[in-house]
Amino acid sequence: MARSTKFREQHVDILRLASELHKLRPEQLVRDPAAARSLLSKLLGKLSLHLAIEDRSLYPELQKSPDAEIATLGKRFETEMGGVADGMAAWGKRWSTPTAIQARPDRFVAETAAIVATLKNRIHRENQELYPALDVL
């Protein structure tokens, strides 16, 4: 089994939850904002666990590689992830209650679309660039 398999499996779960959240429309959010908040909590929980594992094991391992390109790649992805993680945390905090979601459903939908696009891009890049480097170590 490739060393990146667990990370890739986590990506599938994260993208599934992000997709479910992204499909919600303003009228649904007005009727049942708690469902959106529940999905958001699940997504942020899985993402937090995934990021913690990357921070504690993946990035340090890649950065210790004798291959300078792999070490640089690990550092670059770690640095970039800080901004993504901060944006995700701020998004989660802004929409921390069903009441907040229900009060501004259009804004929630727009922000969620932007976050999901960023997340999809990041996951694609990790799957294509970062995890292959892990698999050759």
N, CA, C and O atoms as CSV, one atom per row, in Angstrom:
chain,resi,resn,atom,element,x,y,z
A,1,MET,N,N,0.843,-1.183,0.000
A,1,MET,CA,C,0.000,0.000,0.000
A,1,MET,C,C,0.892,1.253,0.000
A,1,MET,O,O,1.887,1.324,0.722
A,2,ALA,N,N,0.522,2.205,-0.804
A,2,ALA,CA,C,1.264,3.465,-0.887
A,2,ALA,C,C,1.143,4.220,0.438
A,2,ALA,O,O,0.119,4.147,1.117
A,3,ARG,N,N,2.177,4.925,0.783
A,3,ARG,CA,C,2.180,5.677,2.041
A,3,ARG,C,C,1.131,6.787,2.053
A,3,ARG,O,O,0.689,7.219,3.117
A,4,SER,N,N,0.743,7.235,0.888
A,4,SER,CA,C,-0.221,8.336,0.799
A,4,SER,C,C,-1.674,7.864,0.839
A,4,SER,O,O,-2.587,8.689,0.828
A,5,THR,N,N,-1.901,6.561,0.885
A,5,THR,CA,C,-3.267,6.034,0.781
A,5,THR,C,C,-4.205,6.630,1.820
A,5,THR,O,O,-5.313,7.040,1.476
A,6,LYS,N,N,-3.794,6.689,3.066
A,6,LYS,CA,C,-4.667,7.211,4.125
A,6,LYS,C,C,-4.999,8.689,3.883
A,6,LYS,O,O,-6.136,9.114,4.089
A,7,PHE,N,N,-4.014,9.460,3.449
A,7,PHE,CA,C,-4.268,10.869,3.155
A,7,PHE,C,C,-5.278,11.008,2.014
A,7,PHE,O,O,-6.175,11.849,2.066
A,8,ARG,N,N,-5.121,10.183,0.997
A,8,ARG,CA,C,-6.037,10.234,-0.150
A,8,ARG,C,C,-7.454,9.828,0.261
A,8,ARG,O,O,-8.428,10.411,-0.216
A,9,GLU,N,N,-7.572,8.848,1.131
A,9,GLU,CA,C,-8.892,8.441,1.633
A,9,GLU,C,C,-9.541,9.576,2.415
A,9,GLU,O,O,-10.741,9.818,2.290
A,10,GLN,N,N,-8.749,10.266,3.216
A,10,GLN,CA,C,-9.274,11.411,3.949
A,10,GLN,C,C,-9.746,12.499,2.986
A,10,GLN,O,O,-10.753,13.160,3.241
A,11,HIS,N,N,-9.032,12.685,1.894
A,11,HIS,CA,C,-9.450,13.660,0.888
A,11,HIS,C,C,-10.818,13.315,0.319
A,11,HIS,O,O,-11.641,14.205,0.105
A,12,VAL,N,N,-11.067,12.048,0.074
A,12,VAL,CA,C,-12.363,11.626,-0.457
A,12,VAL,C,C,-13.474,12.015,0.514
A,12,VAL,O,O,-14.501,12.553,0.101
A,13,ASP,N,N,-13.272,11.746,1.796
A,13,ASP,CA,C,-14.275,12.109,2.809
A,13,ASP,C,C,-14.482,13.616,2.883
A,13,ASP,O,O,-15.614,14.095,2.949
A,14,ILE,N,N,-13.383,14.355,2.872
A,14,ILE,CA,C,-13.460,15.816,2.946
A,14,ILE,C,C,-14.204,16.379,1.741
A,14,ILE,O,O,-15.067,17.244,1.891
A,15,LEU,N,N,-13.877,15.897,0.557
A,15,LEU,CA,C,-14.554,16.385,-0.655
A,15,LEU,C,C,-16.024,16.004,-0.688
A,15,LEU,O,O,-16.848,16.772,-1.185
A,16,ARG,N,N,-16.367,14.839,-0.171
A,16,ARG,CA,C,-17.771,14.427,-0.120
A,16,ARG,C,C,-18.567,15.396,0.750
A,16,ARG,O,O,-19.634,15.860,0.348
A,17,LEU,N,N,-18.059,15.699,1.926
A,17,LEU,CA,C,-18.749,16.632,2.821
A,17,LEU,C,C,-18.806,18.038,2.226
A,17,LEU,O,O,-19.833,18.711,2.310
A,18,ALA,N,N,-17.716,18.472,1.634
A,18,ALA,CA,C,-17.685,19.801,1.015
A,18,ALA,C,C,-18.709,19.889,-0.113
A,18,ALA,O,O,-19.387,20.904,-0.270
A,19,SER,N,N,-18.814,18.822,-0.894
A,19,SER,CA,C,-19.773,18.799,-1.995
A,19,SER,C,C,-21.212,18.858,-1.475
A,19,SER,O,O,-22.046,19.570,-2.034
A,20,GLU,N,N,-21.497,18.119,-0.420
A,20,GLU,CA,C,-22.850,18.152,0.170
A,20,GLU,C,C,-23.185,19.559,0.657
A,20,GLU,O,O,-24.298,20.046,0.452
A,21,LEU,N,N,-22.238,20.196,1.289
A,21,LEU,CA,C,-22.449,21.544,1.803
A,21,LEU,C,C,-22.624,22.541,0.659
A,21,LEU,O,O,-23.456,23.446,0.728
A,22,HIS,N,N,-21.839,22.363,-0.379
A,22,HIS,CA,C,-21.881,23.261,-1.533
A,22,HIS,C,C,-23.202,23.167,-2.290
A,22,HIS,O,O,-23.616,24.135,-2.928
A,23,LYS,N,N,-23.857,22.034,-2.228
A,23,LYS,CA,C,-25.126,21.839,-2.943
A,23,LYS,C,C,-26.303,22.544,-2.277
A,23,LYS,O,O,-27.341,22.735,-2.911
A,24,LEU,N,N,-26.162,22.931,-1.020
A,24,LEU,CA,C,-27.274,23.556,-0.306
A,24,LEU,C,C,-27.586,24.924,-0.894
A,24,LEU,O,O,-26.684,25.708,-1.191
A,25,ARG,N,N,-28.855,25.196,-1.055
A,25,ARG,CA,C,-29.326,26.451,-1.624
A,25,ARG,C,C,-29.892,27.347,-0.521
A,25,ARG,O,O,-30.265,26.853,0.542
A,26,PRO,N,N,-29.959,28.650,-0.763
A,26,PRO,CA,C,-30.443,29.577,0.263
A,26,PRO,C,C,-31.799,29.197,0.852
A,26,PRO,O,O,-31.996,29.308,2.062
A,27,GLU,N,N,-32.732,28.752,0.019
A,27,GLU,CA,C,-34.058,28.404,0.547
A,27,GLU,C,C,-33.984,27.215,1.519
A,27,GLU,O,O,-34.755,27.147,2.477
A,28,GLN,N,N,-33.072,26.295,1.275
A,28,GLN,CA,C,-32.883,25.169,2.198
A,28,GLN,C,C,-32.277,25.663,3.514
A,28,GLN,O,O,-32.628,25.183,4.592
A,29,LEU,N,N,-31.380,26.611,3.410
A,29,LEU,CA,C,-30.715,27.135,4.595
A,29,LEU,C,C,-31.677,27.906,5.489
A,29,LEU,O,O,-31.550,27.886,6.713
A,30,VAL,N,N,-32.626,28.576,4.881
A,30,VAL,CA,C,-33.624,29.296,5.659
A,30,VAL,C,C,-34.512,28.308,6.407
A,30,VAL,O,O,-34.842,28.524,7.573
A,31,ARG,N,N,-34.899,27.215,5.730
A,31,ARG,CA,C,-35.770,26.202,6.350
A,31,ARG,C,C,-35.055,25.374,7.416
A,31,ARG,O,O,-35.620,25.099,8.475
A,32,ASP,N,N,-33.799,24.975,7.131
A,32,ASP,CA,C,-33.097,24.068,8.034
A,32,ASP,C,C,-31.608,24.417,8.135
A,32,ASP,O,O,-30.756,23.692,7.622
A,33,PRO,N,N,-31.311,25.526,8.796
A,33,PRO,CA,C,-29.903,25.924,8.914
A,33,PRO,C,C,-29.087,24.957,9.779
A,33,PRO,O,O,-27.867,24.882,9.636
A,34,ALA,N,N,-29.734,24.234,10.653
A,34,ALA,CA,C,-29.014,23.297,11.530
A,34,ALA,C,C,-28.363,22.175,10.721
A,34,ALA,O,O,-27.291,21.693,11.087
A,35,ALA,N,N,-28.995,21.760,9.636
A,35,ALA,CA,C,-28.416,20.710,8.792
A,35,ALA,C,C,-27.104,21.199,8.168
A,35,ALA,O,O,-26.125,20.455,8.102
A,36,ALA,N,N,-27.094,22.446,7.715
A,36,ALA,CA,C,-25.875,23.015,7.138
A,36,ALA,C,C,-24.793,23.130,8.202
A,36,ALA,O,O,-23.632,22.808,7.952
A,37,ARG,N,N,-25.172,23.585,9.377
A,37,ARG,CA,C,-24.180,23.728,10.454
A,37,ARG,C,C,-23.606,22.365,10.845
A,37,ARG,O,O,-22.418,22.251,11.146
A,38,SER,N,N,-24.441,21.345,10.839
A,38,SER,CA,C,-23.977,19.994,11.149
A,38,SER,C,C,-22.958,19.511,10.101
A,38,SER,O,O,-21.913,18.963,10.451
A,39,LEU,N,N,-23.269,19.718,8.833
A,39,LEU,CA,C,-22.325,19.359,7.767
A,39,LEU,C,C,-21.029,20.147,7.892
A,39,LEU,O,O,-19.940,19.598,7.722
A,40,LEU,N,N,-21.151,21.424,8.187
A,40,LEU,CA,C,-19.983,22.273,8.346
A,40,LEU,C,C,-19.105,21.765,9.495
A,40,LEU,O,O,-17.881,21.722,9.369
A,41,SER,N,N,-19.718,21.387,10.594
A,41,SER,CA,C,-18.967,20.853,11.735
A,41,SER,C,C,-18.249,19.564,11.373
A,41,SER,O,O,-17.088,19.373,11.737
A,42,LYS,N,N,-18.928,18.684,10.662
A,42,LYS,CA,C,-18.300,17.427,10.240
A,42,LYS,C,C,-17.117,17.697,9.322
A,42,LYS,O,O,-16.052,17.100,9.479
A,43,LEU,N,N,-17.308,18.596,8.366
A,43,LEU,CA,C,-16.229,18.941,7.438
A,43,LEU,C,C,-15.027,19.518,8.176
A,43,LEU,O,O,-13.893,19.092,7.956
A,44,LEU,N,N,-15.276,20.480,9.044
A,44,LEU,CA,C,-14.178,21.111,9.778
A,44,LEU,C,C,-13.488,20.111,10.706
A,44,LEU,O,O,-12.275,20.185,10.902
A,45,GLY,N,N,-14.239,19.191,11.270
A,45,GLY,CA,C,-13.643,18.165,12.127
A,45,GLY,C,C,-12.703,17.257,11.356
A,45,GLY,O,O,-11.577,17.004,11.783
A,46,LYS,N,N,-13.175,16.769,10.211
A,46,LYS,CA,C,-12.330,15.899,9.389
A,46,LYS,C,C,-11.121,16.654,8.855
A,46,LYS,O,O,-10.013,16.119,8.813
A,47,LEU,N,N,-11.338,17.878,8.455
A,47,LEU,CA,C,-10.243,18.685,7.937
A,47,LEU,C,C,-9.212,18.986,9.029
A,47,LEU,O,O,-8.009,18.944,8.771
A,48,SER,N,N,-9.665,19.283,10.223
A,48,SER,CA,C,-8.743,19.558,11.329
A,48,SER,C,C,-7.868,18.360,11.637
A,48,SER,O,O,-6.665,18.502,11.857
A,49,LEU,N,N,-8.466,17.189,11.654
A,49,LEU,CA,C,-7.700,15.966,11.897
A,49,LEU,C,C,-6.678,15.746,10.785
A,49,LEU,O,O,-5.515,15.443,11.050
A,50,HIS,N,N,-7.115,15.899,9.560
A,50,HIS,CA,C,-6.237,15.723,8.400
A,50,HIS,C,C,-5.050,16.688,8.459
A,50,HIS,O,O,-3.906,16.289,8.241
A,51,LEU,N,N,-5.329,17.943,8.753
A,51,LEU,CA,C,-4.269,18.952,8.807
A,51,LEU,C,C,-3.304,18.686,9.956
A,51,LEU,O,O,-2.099,18.896,9.818
A,52,ALA,N,N,-3.824,18.229,11.078
A,52,ALA,CA,C,-2.954,17.930,12.217
A,52,ALA,C,C,-1.983,16.805,11.879
A,52,ALA,O,O,-0.809,16.862,12.246
A,53,ILE,N,N,-2.463,15.797,11.190
A,53,ILE,CA,C,-1.600,14.681,10.792
A,53,ILE,C,C,-0.550,15.172,9.794
A,53,ILE,O,O,0.620,14.803,9.887
A,54,GLU,N,N,-0.966,15.992,8.854
A,54,GLU,CA,C,-0.001,16.537,7.899
A,54,GLU,C,C,1.064,17.365,8.621
A,54,GLU,O,O,2.257,17.237,8.344
A,55,ASP,N,N,0.616,18.220,9.553
A,55,ASP,CA,C,1.556,19.084,10.269
A,55,ASP,C,C,2.543,18.296,11.126
A,55,ASP,O,O,3.724,18.639,11.195
A,56,ARG,N,N,2.060,17.249,11.775
A,56,ARG,CA,C,2.911,16.498,12.702
A,56,ARG,C,C,3.797,15.462,12.046
A,56,ARG,O,O,4.878,15.151,12.545
A,57,SER,N,N,3.333,14.922,10.914
A,57,SER,CA,C,4.125,13.833,10.339
A,57,SER,C,C,4.526,14.053,8.883
A,57,SER,O,O,5.696,13.891,8.535
A,58,LEU,N,N,3.589,14.412,8.045
A,58,LEU,CA,C,3.884,14.501,6.615
A,58,LEU,C,C,4.911,15.579,6.284
A,58,LEU,O,O,5.957,15.289,5.703
A,59,TYR,N,N,4.614,16.811,6.650
A,59,TYR,CA,C,5.523,17.902,6.293
A,59,TYR,C,C,6.914,17.716,6.897
A,59,TYR,O,O,7.905,17.879,6.186
A,60,PRO,N,N,7.023,17.381,8.189
A,60,PRO,CA,C,8.374,17.169,8.733
A,60,PRO,C,C,9.133,16.042,8.022
A,60,PRO,O,O,10.335,16.155,7.785
A,61,GLU,N,N,8.432,14.966,7.685
A,61,GLU,CA,C,9.097,13.856,6.998
A,61,GLU,C,C,9.613,14.285,5.629
A,61,GLU,O,O,10.752,13.989,5.269
A,62,LEU,N,N,8.783,14.976,4.878
A,62,LEU,CA,C,9.211,15.434,3.555
A,62,LEU,C,C,10.371,16.419,3.663
A,62,LEU,O,O,11.302,16.370,2.860
A,63,GLN,N,N,10.322,17.304,4.640
A,63,GLN,CA,C,11.363,18.314,4.790
A,63,GLN,C,C,12.703,17.718,5.223
A,63,GLN,O,O,13.748,18.343,5.038
A,64,LYS,N,N,12.680,16.528,5.790
A,64,LYS,CA,C,13.919,15.844,6.185
A,64,LYS,C,C,14.509,15.013,5.051
A,64,LYS,O,O,15.566,14.403,5.212
A,65,SER,N,N,13.839,14.988,3.917
A,65,SER,CA,C,14.302,14.187,2.793
A,65,SER,C,C,15.682,14.644,2.327
A,65,SER,O,O,15.962,15.842,2.281
A,66,PRO,N,N,16.545,13.685,1.982
A,66,PRO,CA,C,17.843,14.060,1.400
A,66,PRO,C,C,17.693,14.640,-0.009
A,66,PRO,O,O,18.612,15.275,-0.527
A,67,ASP,N,N,16.537,14.420,-0.619
A,67,ASP,CA,C,16.250,14.987,-1.941
A,67,ASP,C,C,15.789,16.428,-1.741
A,67,ASP,O,O,14.712,16.668,-1.196
A,68,ALA,N,N,16.594,17.373,-2.175
A,68,ALA,CA,C,16.310,18.797,-1.954
A,68,ALA,C,C,14.970,19.225,-2.546
A,68,ALA,O,O,14.285,20.066,-1.964
A,69,GLU,N,N,14.587,18.666,-3.688
A,69,GLU,CA,C,13.300,19.032,-4.302
A,69,GLU,C,C,12.135,18.599,-3.424
A,69,GLU,O,O,11.167,19.341,-3.263
A,70,ILE,N,N,12.225,17.402,-2.858
A,70,ILE,CA,C,11.157,16.908,-1.982
A,70,ILE,C,C,11.112,17.738,-0.706
A,70,ILE,O,O,10.029,18.097,-0.244
A,71,ALA,N,N,12.251,18.042,-0.139
A,71,ALA,CA,C,12.296,18.858,1.078
A,71,ALA,C,C,11.686,20.238,0.836
A,71,ALA,O,O,10.935,20.744,1.669
A,72,THR,N,N,12.007,20.836,-0.293
A,72,THR,CA,C,11.463,22.151,-0.646
A,72,THR,C,C,9.960,22.068,-0.884
A,72,THR,O,O,9.208,22.952,-0.473
A,73,LEU,N,N,9.534,21.015,-1.543
A,73,LEU,CA,C,8.105,20.803,-1.797
A,73,LEU,C,C,7.350,20.708,-0.479
A,73,LEU,O,O,6.301,21.332,-0.321
A,74,GLY,N,N,7.867,19.941,0.458
A,74,GLY,CA,C,7.224,19.808,1.763
A,74,GLY,C,C,7.101,21.135,2.478
A,74,GLY,O,O,6.064,21.428,3.072
A,75,LYS,N,N,8.143,21.939,2.430
A,75,LYS,CA,C,8.119,23.251,3.082
A,75,LYS,C,C,7.134,24.188,2.394
A,75,LYS,O,O,6.390,24.912,3.055
A,76,ARG,N,N,7.134,24.170,1.066
A,76,ARG,CA,C,6.220,25.051,0.313
A,76,ARG,C,C,4.764,24.720,0.618
A,76,ARG,O,O,3.957,25.618,0.859
A,77,PHE,N,N,4.427,23.426,0.609
A,77,PHE,CA,C,3.049,23.044,0.889
A,77,PHE,C,C,2.665,23.379,2.325
A,77,PHE,O,O,1.537,23.801,2.581
A,78,GLU,N,N,3.582,23.199,3.256
A,78,GLU,CA,C,3.291,23.540,4.651
A,78,GLU,C,C,3.010,25.030,4.789
A,78,GLU,O,O,2.054,25.422,5.458
A,79,THR,N,N,3.825,25.851,4.168
A,79,THR,CA,C,3.664,27.301,4.236
A,79,THR,C,C,2.340,27.731,3.605
A,79,THR,O,O,1.607,28.538,4.177
A,80,GLU,N,N,2.040,27.193,2.434
A,80,GLU,CA,C,0.800,27.537,1.739
A,80,GLU,C,C,-0.423,27.121,2.541
A,80,GLU,O,O,-1.434,27.822,2.543
A,81,MET,N,N,-0.336,25.988,3.219
A,81,MET,CA,C,-1.496,25.465,3.933
A,81,MET,C,C,-1.906,26.368,5.071
A,81,MET,O,O,-3.080,26.400,5.440
A,82,GLY,N,N,-0.966,27.104,5.638
A,82,GLY,CA,C,-1.314,28.008,6.725
A,82,GLY,C,C,-2.400,28.989,6.329
A,82,GLY,O,O,-3.332,29.227,7.096
A,83,GLY,N,N,-2.291,29.559,5.140
A,83,GLY,CA,C,-3.298,30.501,4.664
A,83,GLY,C,C,-4.634,29.841,4.408
A,83,GLY,O,O,-5.681,30.411,4.716
A,84,VAL,N,N,-4.608,28.657,3.851
A,84,VAL,CA,C,-5.854,27.922,3.588
A,84,VAL,C,C,-6.524,27.556,4.908
A,84,VAL,O,O,-7.731,27.736,5.069
A,85,ALA,N,N,-5.747,27.049,5.837
A,85,ALA,CA,C,-6.300,26.654,7.133
A,85,ALA,C,C,-6.889,27.853,7.874
A,85,ALA,O,O,-7.949,27.745,8.491
A,86,ASP,N,N,-6.207,28.989,7.812
A,86,ASP,CA,C,-6.720,30.197,8.463
A,86,ASP,C,C,-8.048,30.635,7.841
A,86,ASP,O,O,-8.970,31.035,8.552
A,87,GLY,N,N,-8.137,30.558,6.523
A,87,GLY,CA,C,-9.379,30.914,5.836
A,87,GLY,C,C,-10.523,29.988,6.196
A,87,GLY,O,O,-11.658,30.428,6.379
A,88,MET,N,N,-10.221,28.703,6.295
A,88,MET,CA,C,-11.240,27.725,6.684
A,88,MET,C,C,-11.721,27.987,8.115
A,88,MET,O,O,-12.918,27.928,8.396
A,89,ALA,N,N,-10.785,28.273,9.008
A,89,ALA,CA,C,-11.140,28.537,10.406
A,89,ALA,C,C,-12.018,29.783,10.520
A,89,ALA,O,O,-12.997,29.789,11.266
A,90,ALA,N,N,-11.672,30.822,9.790
A,90,ALA,CA,C,-12.469,32.054,9.823
A,90,ALA,C,C,-13.866,31.807,9.272
A,90,ALA,O,O,-14.849,32.319,9.809
A,91,TRP,N,N,-13.955,31.031,8.212
A,91,TRP,CA,C,-15.249,30.671,7.621
A,91,TRP,C,C,-16.089,29.895,8.637
A,91,TRP,O,O,-17.270,30.192,8.820
A,92,GLY,N,N,-15.495,28.919,9.289
A,92,GLY,CA,C,-16.218,28.145,10.298
A,92,GLY,C,C,-16.693,29.002,11.454
A,92,GLY,O,O,-17.791,28.802,11.974
A,93,LYS,N,N,-15.867,29.958,11.859
A,93,LYS,CA,C,-16.226,30.842,12.973
A,93,LYS,C,C,-17.358,31.788,12.572
A,93,LYS,O,O,-18.269,32.050,13.357
A,94,ARG,N,N,-17.288,32.301,11.334
A,94,ARG,CA,C,-18.323,33.223,10.856
A,94,ARG,C,C,-19.689,32.546,10.813
A,94,ARG,O,O,-20.714,33.191,11.034
A,95,TRP,N,N,-19.702,31.257,10.531
A,95,TRP,CA,C,-20.943,30.509,10.387
A,95,TRP,C,C,-21.071,29.481,11.512
A,95,TRP,O,O,-21.404,28.319,11.280
A,96,SER,N,N,-20.800,29.934,12.721
A,96,SER,CA,C,-20.720,29.032,13.871
A,96,SER,C,C,-22.065,28.611,14.447
A,96,SER,O,O,-22.129,27.725,15.299
A,97,THR,N,N,-23.138,29.242,13.984
A,97,THR,CA,C,-24.466,28.878,14.503
A,97,THR,C,C,-25.467,28.756,13.353
A,97,THR,O,O,-25.303,29.393,12.313
A,98,PRO,N,N,-26.488,27.950,13.541
A,98,PRO,CA,C,-27.552,27.892,12.538
A,98,PRO,C,C,-28.198,29.266,12.316
A,98,PRO,O,O,-28.604,29.588,11.199
A,99,THR,N,N,-28.291,30.060,13.363
A,99,THR,CA,C,-28.896,31.391,13.253
A,99,THR,C,C,-28.095,32.275,12.296
A,99,THR,O,O,-28.678,33.004,11.493
A,100,ALA,N,N,-26.775,32.215,12.374
A,100,ALA,CA,C,-25.933,33.013,11.475
A,100,ALA,C,C,-26.157,32.587,10.026
A,100,ALA,O,O,-26.247,33.430,9.133
A,101,ILE,N,N,-26.245,31.294,9.800
A,101,ILE,CA,C,-26.474,30.773,8.437
A,101,ILE,C,C,-27.848,31.192,7.935
A,101,ILE,O,O,-27.990,31.629,6.793
A,102,GLN,N,N,-28.843,31.062,8.773
A,102,GLN,CA,C,-30.217,31.391,8.385
A,102,GLN,C,C,-30.394,32.883,8.100
A,102,GLN,O,O,-31.190,33.266,7.243
A,103,ALA,N,N,-29.660,33.709,8.810
A,103,ALA,CA,C,-29.789,35.156,8.650
A,103,ALA,C,C,-29.210,35.666,7.326
A,103,ALA,O,O,-29.674,36.671,6.787
A,104,ARG,N,N,-28.192,34.965,6.806
A,104,ARG,CA,C,-27.532,35.419,5.572
A,104,ARG,C,C,-27.254,34.235,4.655
A,104,ARG,O,O,-26.094,33.944,4.364
A,105,PRO,N,N,-28.282,33.555,4.200
A,105,PRO,CA,C,-28.076,32.338,3.416
A,105,PRO,C,C,-27.342,32.572,2.091
A,105,PRO,O,O,-26.543,31.735,1.671
A,106,ASP,N,N,-27.605,33.698,1.439
A,106,ASP,CA,C,-26.923,33.970,0.171
A,106,ASP,C,C,-25.415,34.140,0.375
A,106,ASP,O,O,-24.606,33.642,-0.408
A,107,ARG,N,N,-25.063,34.847,1.434
A,107,ARG,CA,C,-23.634,35.043,1.722
A,107,ARG,C,C,-22.979,33.717,2.103
A,107,ARG,O,O,-21.850,33.445,1.695
A,108,PHE,N,N,-23.679,32.890,2.882
A,108,PHE,CA,C,-23.143,31.580,3.249
A,108,PHE,C,C,-22.877,30.752,1.995
A,108,PHE,O,O,-21.822,30.129,1.874
A,109,VAL,N,N,-23.823,30.743,1.070
A,109,VAL,CA,C,-23.657,29.985,-0.179
A,109,VAL,C,C,-22.452,30.493,-0.963
A,109,VAL,O,O,-21.655,29.698,-1.462
A,110,ALA,N,N,-22.317,31.806,-1.075
A,110,ALA,CA,C,-21.204,32.376,-1.835
A,110,ALA,C,C,-19.859,32.059,-1.176
A,110,ALA,O,O,-18.912,31.662,-1.853
A,111,GLU,N,N,-19.779,32.234,0.133
A,111,GLU,CA,C,-18.530,31.937,0.833
A,111,GLU,C,C,-18.199,30.447,0.777
A,111,GLU,O,O,-17.038,30.063,0.634
A,112,THR,N,N,-19.217,29.630,0.891
A,112,THR,CA,C,-19.003,28.182,0.826
A,112,THR,C,C,-18.481,27.791,-0.545
A,112,THR,O,O,-17.587,26.951,-0.649
A,113,ALA,N,N,-19.022,28.384,-1.596
A,113,ALA,CA,C,-18.543,28.090,-2.954
A,113,ALA,C,C,-17.063,28.434,-3.087
A,113,ALA,O,O,-16.296,27.668,-3.671
A,114,ALA,N,N,-16.665,29.572,-2.553
A,114,ALA,CA,C,-15.255,29.986,-2.633
A,114,ALA,C,C,-14.362,29.047,-1.816
A,114,ALA,O,O,-13.287,28.660,-2.273
A,115,ILE,N,N,-14.798,28.690,-0.638
A,115,ILE,CA,C,-14.012,27.786,0.220
A,115,ILE,C,C,-13.886,26.418,-0.433
A,115,ILE,O,O,-12.803,25.834,-0.443
A,116,VAL,N,N,-14.975,25.907,-0.974
A,116,VAL,CA,C,-14.946,24.587,-1.610
A,116,VAL,C,C,-14.021,24.603,-2.824
A,116,VAL,O,O,-13.288,23.641,-3.052
A,117,ALA,N,N,-14.044,25.667,-3.593
A,117,ALA,CA,C,-13.134,25.770,-4.744
A,117,ALA,C,C,-11.676,25.761,-4.290
A,117,ALA,O,O,-10.841,25.085,-4.891
A,118,THR,N,N,-11.374,26.502,-3.244
A,118,THR,CA,C,-10.012,26.529,-2.698
A,118,THR,C,C,-9.615,25.148,-2.197
A,118,THR,O,O,-8.498,24.692,-2.440
A,119,LEU,N,N,-10.512,24.496,-1.510
A,119,LEU,CA,C,-10.252,23.166,-0.966
A,119,LEU,C,C,-10.023,22.141,-2.078
A,119,LEU,O,O,-9.099,21.331,-2.004
A,120,LYS,N,N,-10.864,22.184,-3.100
A,120,LYS,CA,C,-10.694,21.264,-4.227
A,120,LYS,C,C,-9.357,21.473,-4.915
A,120,LYS,O,O,-8.678,20.507,-5.263
A,121,ASN,N,N,-8.979,22.717,-5.111
A,121,ASN,CA,C,-7.703,23.021,-5.741
A,121,ASN,C,C,-6.548,22.484,-4.890
A,121,ASN,O,O,-5.622,21.861,-5.408
A,122,ARG,N,N,-6.613,22.728,-3.604
A,122,ARG,CA,C,-5.551,22.272,-2.708
A,122,ARG,C,C,-5.451,20.743,-2.713
A,122,ARG,O,O,-4.355,20.190,-2.802
A,123,ILE,N,N,-6.569,20.083,-2.619
A,123,ILE,CA,C,-6.576,18.621,-2.605
A,123,ILE,C,C,-6.037,18.069,-3.920
A,123,ILE,O,O,-5.277,17.101,-3.924
A,124,HIS,N,N,-6.423,18.673,-5.022
A,124,HIS,CA,C,-5.910,18.232,-6.322
A,124,HIS,C,C,-4.391,18.358,-6.361
A,124,HIS,O,O,-3.696,17.439,-6.793
A,125,ARG,N,N,-3.886,19.490,-5.911
A,125,ARG,CA,C,-2.434,19.704,-5.919
A,125,ARG,C,C,-1.708,18.717,-4.998
A,125,ARG,O,O,-0.649,18.196,-5.346
A,126,GLU,N,N,-2.287,18.469,-3.826
A,126,GLU,CA,C,-1.665,17.502,-2.917
A,126,GLU,C,C,-1.639,16.115,-3.560
A,126,GLU,O,O,-0.625,15.418,-3.512
A,127,ASN,N,N,-2.751,15.727,-4.153
A,127,ASN,CA,C,-2.824,14.401,-4.784
A,127,ASN,C,C,-1.845,14.271,-5.949
A,127,ASN,O,O,-1.276,13.201,-6.166
A,128,GLN,N,N,-1.648,15.359,-6.700
A,128,GLN,CA,C,-0.806,15.312,-7.889
A,128,GLN,C,C,0.672,15.581,-7.619
A,128,GLN,O,O,1.532,15.011,-8.290
A,129,GLU,N,N,0.979,16.435,-6.650
A,129,GLU,CA,C,2.360,16.849,-6.419
A,129,GLU,C,C,2.956,16.317,-5.115
A,129,GLU,O,O,4.062,15.779,-5.100
A,130,LEU,N,N,2.211,16.475,-4.031
A,130,LEU,CA,C,2.761,16.188,-2.714
A,130,LEU,C,C,2.807,14.702,-2.397
A,130,LEU,O,O,3.846,14.189,-1.983
A,131,TYR,N,N,1.702,14.011,-2.586
A,131,TYR,CA,C,1.644,12.601,-2.197
A,131,TYR,C,C,2.526,11.700,-3.045
A,131,TYR,O,O,3.063,10.724,-2.520
A,132,PRO,N,N,2.700,11.977,-4.320
A,132,PRO,CA,C,3.677,11.172,-5.069
A,132,PRO,C,C,5.092,11.280,-4.475
A,132,PRO,O,O,5.856,10.315,-4.497
A,133,ALA,N,N,5.429,12.464,-3.946
A,133,ALA,CA,C,6.745,12.622,-3.306
A,133,ALA,C,C,6.829,11.756,-2.044
A,133,ALA,O,O,7.867,11.150,-1.776
A,134,LEU,N,N,5.758,11.698,-1.284
A,134,LEU,CA,C,5.727,10.841,-0.096
A,134,LEU,C,C,5.889,9.378,-0.480
A,134,LEU,O,O,6.585,8.625,0.201
A,135,ASP,N,N,5.257,8.983,-1.553
A,135,ASP,CA,C,5.289,7.581,-1.964
A,135,ASP,C,C,6.663,7.107,-2.432
A,135,ASP,O,O,6.924,5.904,-2.450
A,136,VAL,N,N,7.546,8.037,-2.811
A,136,VAL,CA,C,8.885,7.619,-3.242
A,136,VAL,C,C,9.896,7.616,-2.103
A,136,VAL,O,O,11.018,7.140,-2.274
A,137,LEU,N,N,9.518,8.133,-0.961
A,137,LEU,CA,C,10.450,8.136,0.191
A,137,LEU,C,C,10.601,6.738,0.752
A,137,LEU,O,O,11.338,6.537,1.717
